[in-house]
Amino acid sequence: MRNPRQLLYHALVIAWKDLTEFRRSRIALAFSIIFPVMIIAMFGYMFPSTGMSVNNVAVGIVVEDTSGQNATLAVSMIRSAFANSSSFILVNVSTQSDAKAKIMSGEIKGAVVIPENFTASLLNNTRAQIIIITDPSNPALSSAITQAFSGVIGAVSDYFASQIIAGGIHADPQFVLQPVSASPITVVPGGGSYFDYIAPGFIALTVMMSGLTGLGVALAREREIGTLDGFLMCPISRVSIILGKTLSQTVRNLIQGAITITLAVLLFNVHIRGDIILIVFILVLGTLSFLGLGILATAVAREQESAQFILGLLQFPMMFLSGVLFPVEQMPMPLQVVSKFLPLTYAVNALRKVMILGVGIEGIVFELIVLVILCGITVFAGIPLFDRATRK
Amino acid sequence: MQLAIEADNLTKRFGRFTAVDQVTFDVKQGEIFGLLGPNGAGKTTIIRMLCTLLLPSDGTARVAGLDVVKQADDVRRMIGVVTEKLIMYDRLTPVENLKVFGKLYNVPNDVLKQRSEDLLRLVDLWEWRDHKVGEFSSGMRQRMNVVRALLHEPKILFLDEPTIGLDPTTAHNIRHFVQKLNDGGITILLTTHYMDEADQLSDRIAIIDKGQIVAVDTPKNLKTKVGSKATLEDVFIKLTGEKMRDAPEKRRFIPWHPHGRGGGHF
């Protein structure tokens, strides 16, 4: 068993070497700054496409009004509207605050609340409200929920209007025309823009993809030009080599992450509600969870070109299936299942919750556990594979 | 005399291809041992196994009395390796390059500083200490490559084609330096394609062909066996044949060739 202090010392020497090389390469330095600027600028000016269909989105139903038939009727109309729909799954939730907590944790994506005064308002000939609560960290999905449920609430309103007219009730014409209205609110104050939604995704993508390709390509390059042999012939652990390369890559990635976040905040008014330390922590953990994949690719590929090809194959599906650009719920079910196996999905979810919803560490425990497990599996499988590949 | 290197039935297979086939030889302490052979004969594969960079498929090898598989780390402390490919970082200066490798060999800082200066002065690179290695000529880079391998004061030095591609003056200086190192007590295993170089430097020579050793002796004895006026090149051609070889280390297996004998390795 090697001395952990020595292991870390050797890793730091290798990291220092890598970072000195990086600092002296004008092209590498320029591109590592240009890349996040380009990505954030490109998507900062993009707008969401209109029209969207979703699948299996869990929406809570809260019935606070237990006083009359009107509320029961409204709820059954809403339920029957989505009975045969694959878009939304309606889930009973006891209170409005419970619904908000479930939205924050990601358990449900929105909620419809029949408030306590619903029946009373209708009996007093004043317009009754049905509240739609959405998640501003996901504007595209929020918009889909608001649109779908507003339509159903409109139908509920029309039904009550016809009952009022049939009953010959004299009331304010505006009330008669629309006795029930939808009242959309968000789980935290302020609405989100599409860019608010994709910014955390792109920060995660920029940082972690650089980690994935950076480490893999750096190792493959050293192997191809022969310099890796220099490390392999030293009396040091293979873990030190991987750890050293990882450290230098993580530093580079965090610089890129800082540039991306700064630009997102300054140029595109992205609001960061959560703790910046927690954001950095997610980025570091996310980067580490990608490293194993980079090591695995290097173990398989002997040349830099092959490593790049394998890494590209990993990179592209992750970019589109991890909810970076559009919600996972918008994808067909088989792809939603695939997304659950991608580390980027969890990194993006965690980052989005912290940045947009201001959730603390307790709200992203699940995502963090998944990232730690993925990191462990890939790194523990990757290091012996790398060792074997370099000596076989 | 104690043995610095012992290879016993050392074998390396890459899939169906056997690159090194039951090779047995030893190198005495303080000796310069030449390993000659055509391209793809298995010289580099033997060196890589002895340097712990490749695991043997079969057989055993001991370097400085240590098993290359079971005591790989201890072997690494005892050896210096100058590979065909230069092991150094172009964007670092010579001093920085030596600092990286010195620290990985746990050379104390003050010793490392002094030894780097001594070695760089020895190969006339001290004046260039603040320049990046990327600015160096191929001769300077090869001198750096040798210096890097000597930094931790190894007992055994592996030189895999150390003068390849160098001009005659630089090659001469490298050879002179190698001789000086050997005079200082370092055992050297050398591979080269230059017969004069092998003849001039080696105490003993092994000629390897198709992964097997076909002759081991002193240069003088090898030449005498072929003829009174024979050169080492004559010996080499006689033992390995006149047919040109252009095979890389990992040769492809060709099951059939329309103009060949059907089957074999390229």
Boltz contact constraints between the chains, C-beta under 6 A:
constraints:
  - contact:
      token1: [A, 10]
      token2: [B, 104]
      max_distance: 6.0
  - contact:
      token1: [A, 13]
      token2: [B, 100]
      max_distance: 6.0
  - contact:
      token1: [A, 13]
      token2: [B, 103]
      max_distance: 6.0
  - contact:
      token1: [A, 13]
      token2: [B, 104]
      max_distance: 6.0
  - contact:
      token1: [A, 17]
      token2: [B, 100]
      max_distance: 6.0
  - contact:
      token1: [A, 21]
      token2: [B, 89]
      max_distance: 6.0
  - contact:
      token1: [A, 21]
      token2: [B, 91]
      max_distance: 6.0
  - contact:
      token1: [A, 24]
      token2: [B, 91]
      max_distance: 6.0
  - contact:
      token1: [A, 226]
      token2: [B, 85]
      max_distance: 6.0
  - contact:
      token1: [A, 227]
      token2: [B, 87]
      max_distance: 6.0
  - contact:
      token1: [A, 229]
      token2: [B, 83]
      max_distance: 6.0
  - contact:
      token1: [A, 230]
      token2: [B, 87]
      max_distance: 6.0
  - contact:
      token1: [A, 232]
      token2: [B, 53]
      max_distance: 6.0
  - contact:
      token1: [A, 233]
      token2: [B, 51]
      max_distance: 6.0
  - contact:
      token1: [A, 233]
      token2: [B, 76]
      max_distance: 6.0
  - contact:
      token1: [A, 233]
      token2: [B, 81]
      max_distance: 6.0
  - contact:
      token1: [A, 234]
      token2: [B, 104]
      max_distance: 6.0
  - contact:
      token1: [A, 235]
      token2: [B, 73]
      max_distance: 6.0
  - contact:
      token1: [A, 235]
      token2: [B, 76]
      max_distance: 6.0
  - contact:
      token1: [A, 235]
      token2: [B, 77]
      max_distance: 6.0
  - contact:
      token1: [A, 236]
      token2: [B, 104]
      max_distance: 6.0
  - contact:
      token1: [A, 391]
      token2: [B, 55]
      max_distance: 6.0
